[in-house]
Amino acid sequence: MQSPRTNPAGRARSARPWVPAALALAPAIVSGCQPAAPTPPPVDAVVVVVVDTLRADALGAYGAAEAVTPTMDALAEGGTLFERCLATSSWTWPSTASLLTGKLPPEHGLIGRDGSSISPDVPSVAAAFQSAGWATAAFVANPIMDAELGFGRGFDRWEGTDDSWDEAAVPLERATAWLAERQPGEPFFLYVHLVEPHSPYRPSAESAAALDLPAPPSEGDLGAVTRAYNLMIEGAPYDQGAIDDFVGWRRRCYAAEVRDADLAIRDLLEVLRRRGPLDRTLLAVTSDHGEEFLEHGLMGHGGQLYPESVHVPLILTGPGISPGTRVTERVENRLLGPTLLGLAGIGRPEGLAAANLTDGEERDLRQDEPSLLHLGNGGWIEGGEYLIPDEQQGMVVGDTVTVRARVEGGDRAASHRAFDPQSSVQAATQTDVDRTASEFSKLRRHTNTAPLSEELERKLRGLGYNLGRREPR
């Protein structure tokens, strides 16, 4: 096992808010005129579990036909499920950075270009907990998430992995040991990042047997798939059977790993319960992005901004969370951090959105504003040609996504219905294309392109992330 990469950080002392004397006397003056604000439920633990590559429709609670997620489904029944939650991008770096900062990718700076990282002047959710005196820790199984890129900011302890996609048991073991070090009543913020069901798919023997996983395709079968796929991209006749068999096999592997992720969350909940009742613990389960299975011409993720890539689960449980609730309004999981800070009674740092996903009135107001998606590079299939855009900008208004891609030789644009992976691509209206460009022009863009260390470059290249190329994975 590779030794964990650790990013210790000292805690900052929380600042005492300045209160004018007149306001300090105000409660005594007005107490008889208006009811006191309700006291929020006490919270001394916040746990965020990010299941890498988990698309929403893989969960039974979101309509999956196959029951492989009983733990997450039970959490949804006992808490609040957000039916229409969007990640900000379709691959790990930009999307997870948005989760940890509340910012869109152009705003936090980590969009996947060579040498980019989270800008140091962008607020960190973990740092806000840390400044309030909470213990903070992150245990991450995804090797491309590195503290050097800014992910570790605000965490007393950041433990990642050097060059392997760790099974869930590794971060869970480390999280369990860290939790055992906590004193009774000591508040803590815990972030756990699992890589099931991210490829390469290596489901447990238990899940493979439970789903009767078929044998992997032979080299000859893979060759037939590659030939069929290339012909499909070109718009020429191809072997549909070879494609269908391969996609079916990948879907079964994916489902088996989703089951493994659900079992890991079950184990984490058991660890938390052994510490005592969970009535003071806020728990959030979400994902950084989804996965494509040729719904719109590509496999994997990081290539496009369709719903199969950006529609992710979001489930909240704990104090202040309405049990058995399904929220139908469109939300963005980058606003999860500000929401958790508010529910924990911690002031948000300057520059972090004052968002509350649990407030119905606020959600209603946000429906009038578009949700923005962003992807550096990716892929664009058009007229039998695979193009690599410099940038893809997505705008979600109502049920429609408009994507504007800047490619060599001129922009491309298309629209499709959000939250429907099978939706067809339609011509985008010029009005929506112009509005998309306008919305992105309003963003304050951050860039932080200090050279990566030789160690990190070696690790990323060893994992297949060719930094000189533009296709993110």
C-alpha positions in Angstrom: 0.0 0.0 0.0 1.3 3.4 -0.9 1.9 5.7 2.0 -0.8 8.5 2.3 0.0 12.0 1.3 -0.7 14.2 4.3 -1.3 17.9 4.4 -1.3 19.1 8.0 -2.5 22.6 8.7 -2.7 24.7 11.8 -6.0 26.0 12.8 -6.8 29.7 12.5 -8.5 31.4 15.5 -12.1 32.4 14.8 -12.7 36.1 14.6 -15.2 37.6 17.0 -17.8 39.6 15.1 -18.1 43.3 15.8 -21.5 44.3 17.0 -22.6 48.0 17.4 -23.7 48.9 20.9 -27.2 49.9 19.6 -27.7 46.4 18.1 -26.4 44.8 21.2 -29.3 46.4 23.1 -31.9 45.7 20.4 -33.1 42.3 21.8 -34.1 43.9 25.1 -36.0 46.6 23.2 -37.9 44.5 20.7 -38.3 41.2 22.5 -41.9 42.1 23.3 -42.7 43.1 19.7 -41.7 40.1 17.6 -41.2 36.4 18.1 -37.6 35.2 18.6 -36.0 33.4 15.7 -36.1 29.6 16.1 -33.0 28.1 17.6 -31.3 25.8 15.0 -30.8 22.2 16.1 -27.3 21.6 17.6 -24.8 20.2 15.2 -21.3 19.1 16.1 -20.4 16.8 13.2 -20.6 17.3 9.4 -19.8 14.4 7.1 -19.7 14.7 3.3 -19.4 11.6 1.2 -18.6 12.1 -2.5 -19.1 8.9 -4.6 -17.0 9.6 -7.7 -18.7 9.1 -11.0 -22.1 8.3 -9.5 -25.0 9.3 -11.9 -28.3 10.0 -10.2 -30.3 7.3 -12.0 -28.0 4.6 -10.6 -29.8 4.9 -7.3 -33.1 3.2 -6.5 -34.3 6.4 -4.9 -33.8 8.1 -8.3 -35.7 5.4 -10.2 -33.0 2.7 -10.9 -34.8 -0.6 -11.8 -32.1 -2.7 -10.1 -31.9 -2.4 -6.3 -28.1 -2.0 -5.6 -28.2 1.0 -3.3 -30.3 0.1 -0.2 -28.2 2.3 2.1 -28.4 5.4 0.1 -32.1 4.7 -0.6 -32.7 4.5 3.2 -30.9 7.7 3.8 -33.1 9.3 1.1 -36.3 8.0 2.9 -35.1 9.4 6.2 -33.8 12.7 4.9 -34.1 15.1 2.0 -33.4 14.0 -1.6 -32.8 16.6 -4.3 -34.3 15.2 -7.6 -32.7 17.7 -9.9 -29.1 18.3 -8.7 -26.4 19.4 -11.0 -22.6 19.1 -10.7 -20.7 22.0 -12.3 -18.7 19.9 -14.6 -18.3 16.3 -15.9 -14.9 15.4 -14.4 -13.3 15.4 -11.0 -10.9 18.3 -10.8 -13.2 21.2 -11.7 -16.3 19.7 -10.1 -14.8 18.7 -6.8 -13.1 22.0 -6.5 -16.6 23.6 -6.9 -17.9 21.4 -4.1 -15.0 22.5 -1.8 -15.3 26.2 -2.7 -18.8 26.9 -3.8 -17.5 28.5 -7.0 -17.9 27.7 -10.6 -14.8 26.3 -12.4 -13.8 29.6 -14.1 -14.1 31.3 -10.7 -11.9 28.8 -8.7 -9.4 28.3 -11.5 -9.0 24.5 -11.6 -10.4 23.7 -15.0 -7.9 21.2 -16.1 -5.5 23.2 -18.2 -1.8 22.4 -17.8 -0.6 23.6 -14.4 -3.9 25.0 -13.1 -4.9 24.7 -9.5 -7.5 26.2 -7.1 -6.7 29.9 -6.8 -5.4 30.6 -3.2 -7.7 33.6 -2.8 -10.9 31.6 -3.4 -12.7 30.8 -0.1 -12.6 27.2 1.2 -15.5 25.5 2.9 -13.1 23.3 5.0 -11.2 26.4 6.0 -14.4 28.0 7.3 -15.0 25.0 9.5 -11.3 25.0 10.6 -11.4 28.7 11.5 -14.5 28.1 13.7 -12.4 25.6 15.7 -13.7 22.4 14.2 -11.3 19.5 13.5 -11.2 18.9 9.7 -10.0 15.8 7.7 -10.3 14.4 4.2 -9.7 10.8 3.2 -9.6 10.5 -0.6 -9.3 7.4 -2.8 -8.9 9.2 -6.1 -5.2 9.6 -7.0 -5.6 12.7 -9.2 -6.9 14.7 -6.2 -3.8 16.1 -4.7 -3.2 18.7 -2.0 -0.8 20.5 -4.3 -3.7 21.5 -6.5 -5.4 23.2 -3.6 -7.8 20.4 -2.5 -6.1 20.1 0.9 -6.6 23.7 1.9 -8.5 24.0 5.2 -8.0 20.4 6.3 -6.0 19.6 9.4 -5.4 16.2 7.8 -5.6 15.4 4.1 -4.8 11.8 3.1 -4.9 10.8 -0.5 -3.2 8.1 -2.5 0.0 8.3 -4.5 -0.7 6.4 -7.7 -3.5 3.9 -7.2 -7.3 4.0 -7.2 -7.8 2.8 -3.7 -10.7 0.5 -2.7 -13.2 2.1 -0.3 -11.7 0.1 2.6 -8.6 2.3 2.5 -10.2 5.7 3.1 -12.7 4.1 5.5 -9.9 2.6 7.6 -8.2 6.0 7.8 -11.4 7.9 8.6 -12.2 5.3 11.3 -8.8 5.8 13.0 -9.2 9.6 12.8 -12.6 9.5 14.3 -11.3 7.4 17.2 -8.9 10.3 18.0 -11.7 12.8 18.4 -12.8 13.7 21.9 -16.4 13.5 23.0 -18.2 16.6 21.9 -15.3 17.8 19.7 -16.9 19.3 16.5 -15.5 17.9 13.3 -15.9 18.2 9.5 -15.1 14.9 7.7 -14.8 14.6 3.9 -14.7 11.1 2.4 -14.1 10.6 -1.4 -14.8 7.1 -2.8 -13.8 6.0 -6.3 -16.3 3.2 -6.8 -17.8 3.3 -9.5 -14.9 5.1 -11.4 -13.1 3.1 -14.0 -11.0 0.9 -14.1 -13.9 -1.2 -12.9 -12.8 -3.7 -10.2 -15.9 -4.7 -8.3 -15.7 -6.9 -5.2 -16.2 -10.6 -5.6 -19.4 -10.2 -3.5 -20.9 -7.6 -5.8 -19.8 -9.4 -9.0 -21.5 -12.5 -7.8 -24.6 -10.6 -6.6 -25.1 -9.1 -10.0 -24.0 -12.2 -11.9 -21.3 -10.2 -13.7 -20.4 -11.7 -17.1 -16.8 -12.4 -18.1 -14.9 -9.4 -19.6 -14.7 -9.2 -23.4 -11.8 -10.9 -25.2 -9.2 -9.0 -27.1 -11.0 -10.0 -30.3 -14.2 -8.6 -29.0 -12.6 -5.4 -28.0 -11.1 -5.0 -31.4 -14.6 -5.4 -32.9 -15.9 -2.8 -30.6 -13.2 -0.3 -31.5 -13.9 -0.8 -35.2 -17.6 -0.5 -34.7 -17.2 2.6 -32.6 -15.0 4.4 -35.1 -17.5 3.6 -37.9 -20.3 4.9 -35.7 -18.5 8.2 -35.1 -18.0 8.6 -38.9 -21.7 7.9 -39.6 -20.9 4.7 -41.5 -22.6 1.3 -41.1 -21.3 -0.5 -38.1 -21.8 -3.7 -36.0 -24.5 -2.6 -33.5 -24.3 -6.0 -31.7 -20.7 -5.5 -30.8 -21.4 -2.1 -29.4 -24.5 -3.3 -27.5 -22.6 -6.2 -25.9 -19.8 -4.0 -24.8 -22.0 -1.3 -23.3 -24.1 -3.9 -21.6 -21.0 -5.4 -19.9 -19.7 -2.0 -18.8 -23.1 -1.1 -17.4 -23.0 -4.3 -15.3 -19.5 -3.6 -14.0 -20.6 0.0 -13.2 -23.7 -1.3 -11.3 -21.5 -3.7 -9.3 -19.2 -0.9 -8.2 -22.2 1.3 -7.3 -23.2 -1.5 -5.0 -19.7 -1.5 -3.5 -20.0 2.2 -2.8 -23.3 1.7 -1.1 -21.8 -1.0 1.1 -19.0 1.4 2.0 -21.4 4.1 3.1 -23.2 1.5 5.2 -19.9 0.7 6.9 -19.1 4.4 7.5 -22.6 4.9 9.0 -21.9 2.0 11.4 -18.6 3.6 12.4 -20.4 6.9 13.1 -23.2 5.1 15.1 -20.6 3.4 17.3 -19.5 6.8 18.4 -23.1 7.6 19.6 -26.4 8.8 18.3 -26.4 10.6 15.0 -28.9 13.3 16.1 -26.1 15.9 16.0 -24.6 14.8 12.7 -25.2 16.3 9.3 -24.6 13.9 6.5 -24.5 14.6 2.8 -24.0 12.1 0.0 -23.4 13.4 -3.5 -21.1 12.9 -6.5 -18.7 15.0 -8.6 -20.1 13.8 -11.9 -21.8 11.0 -13.7 -20.9 8.6 -16.5 -21.8 8.2 -20.2 -22.8 4.9 -21.8 -23.1 6.1 -25.4 -26.4 8.0 -24.8 -24.9 10.8 -26.8 -22.0 9.2 -28.7 -19.3 8.9 -26.0 -18.3 6.6 -23.2 -16.9 7.6 -19.8 -16.9 11.2 -18.6 -15.1 14.5 -19.0 -16.2 14.8 -22.7 -19.6 16.4 -22.7 -22.1 18.2 -20.5 -25.2 16.0 -21.0 -27.4 15.0 -18.0 -25.8 11.5 -17.7 -22.6 13.4 -16.9 -23.8 16.2 -14.7 -27.1 15.0 -13.1 -25.9 13.7 -9.7 -27.5 12.5 -6.5 -27.7 14.8 -3.4 -29.1 13.4 -0.2 -29.0 15.2 3.2 -29.9 13.9 6.7 -29.5 15.2 10.2 -30.5 18.2 12.3 -32.5 20.8 10.4 -33.2 18.4 7.5 -36.8 17.6 6.7 -37.2 13.8 6.7 -38.9 12.0 3.8 -38.7 15.0 1.6 -38.1 15.1 -2.2 -37.1 18.5 -3.5 -38.1 19.0 -7.2 -36.5 22.4 -7.9 -33.2 22.5 -9.8 -30.2 22.9 -7.5 -26.4 22.8 -7.8 -24.3 20.8 -5.4 -21.6 23.5 -5.4 -23.9 25.2 -2.9 -23.8 22.3 -0.5 -20.8 23.8 1.4 -22.5 27.1 2.2 -25.7 25.2 3.2 -23.8 22.9 5.6 -22.0 25.9 7.2 -25.3 27.6 7.8 -26.9 24.5 9.3 -23.9 24.1 11.6 -24.2 27.7 12.7 -20.9 28.8 11.2 -20.4 32.1 9.5 -19.6 31.9 5.8 -16.3 33.6 4.7 -16.4 36.6 2.5 -16.9 35.6 -1.1 -18.8 32.4 -0.4 -22.4 32.4 -1.5 -25.0 32.8 1.3 -26.9 29.8 -0.1 -29.3 27.4 1.7 -30.5 24.5 -0.3 -32.9 23.6 2.5 -34.8 26.9 2.2 -37.8 26.4 -0.2 -38.3 30.1 -0.8 -34.6 30.6 -1.7 -34.7 27.6 -4.1 -37.8 29.1 -5.8 -36.0 32.4 -6.3 -33.0 30.6 -7.8 -35.2 29.0 -10.5 -35.2 32.4 -12.2 -31.4 32.3 -12.6 -29.6 29.8 -14.9 -27.4 27.1 -13.6 -24.0 27.2 -15.3 -21.8 24.2 -16.3 -18.3 24.3 -17.6 -15.8 22.0 -19.2 -12.3 22.8 -20.4 -11.8 20.9 -23.7 -13.8 17.6 -23.8 -15.2 16.3 -27.0 -17.7 17.4 -29.7 -19.0 15.0 -32.3 -20.4 16.6 -35.5 -20.7 15.4 -39.1 -18.6 12.3 -38.6 -15.8 14.3 -36.9 -14.6 14.3 -33.3 -13.6 17.8 -32.3 -11.8 19.0 -29.2 -13.2 22.3 -28.0 -11.1 24.8 -26.2 -14.0 25.3 -23.8 -17.6 24.2 -23.3 -20.0 26.5 -21.6 -23.4 25.2 -20.4 -26.5 27.1 -19.3 -29.5 25.4 -17.8 -32.8 27.3 -17.9 -35.9 25.4 -17.0 -35.6 22.0 -18.6 -33.2 23.0 -21.4 -29.4 23.0 -21.5 -27.6 25.1 -24.0 -24.0 24.2 -24.6 -21.7 26.6 -26.5 -18.3 25.1 -27.5 -15.4 27.1 -28.8 -13.6 24.9 -31.4 -11.0 25.6 -34.1 -12.8 26.9 -37.1 -15.8 28.5 -35.2 -18.1 27.9 -32.3 -20.6 25.0 -32.0 -23.8 25.1 -30.0 -26.7 22.7 -29.2 -29.6 22.3 -26.8 -31.2 19.3 -25.1 -33.5 18.7 -22.3 -31.9 18.5 -18.8 -32.4 15.5 -16.5 -33.2 13.2 -19.4 -30.2 11.2 -20.5 -32.1 10.0 -23.6 -33.0 13.5 -24.8 -32.0 14.3 -28.4 -29.8 17.1 -29.4 -31.5 20.1 -31.0 -30.4 23.3 -32.6 -29.8 26.0 -30.0 -31.5 29.3 -30.5 -29.2 32.2 -31.1 -30.8 34.0 -28.1 -29.8 31.1 -25.8 -26.3 30.9 -27.2 -25.8 34.7 -26.7 -27.2 34.5 -23.2 -24.8 31.6 -22.4 -21.9 33.7 -23.5 -23.2 36.7 -21.6 -23.6 34.7 -18.3 -20.0 33.4 -18.5 -18.7 36.9 -19.3 -20.0 38.1 -15.9 -17.8 35.7 -14.0 -14.7 36.8 -12.3 -12.2 34.4 -13.6 -9.2 33.2 -11.5 -6.1 31.6 -12.9 -3.4 30.0 -10.8 -0.9 28.3 -13.1 2.2 27.7 -11.0 4.2 24.8 -12.4 3.3 21.4 -11.0 6.0 19.6 -9.0 7.9 16.9 -10.7 6.4 14.4 -8.3 2.8 15.3 -9.2 3.6 15.4 -12.9 5.1 11.9 -12.7 2.0 10.6 -10.8 -0.5 12.1 -13.3 1.4 10.8 -16.3 1.7 7.4 -14.7 -2.1 7.4 -14.3 -2.6 8.2 -18.0 -3.2 12.0 -17.6 -1.1 13.3 -20.5 -0.6 16.9 -19.5 0.5 17.9 -22.9 -2.9 16.8 -24.4 -6.2 18.5 -24.0 -8.6 15.7 -23.3 -9.5 15.5 -19.6 -10.6 12.2 -18.0 
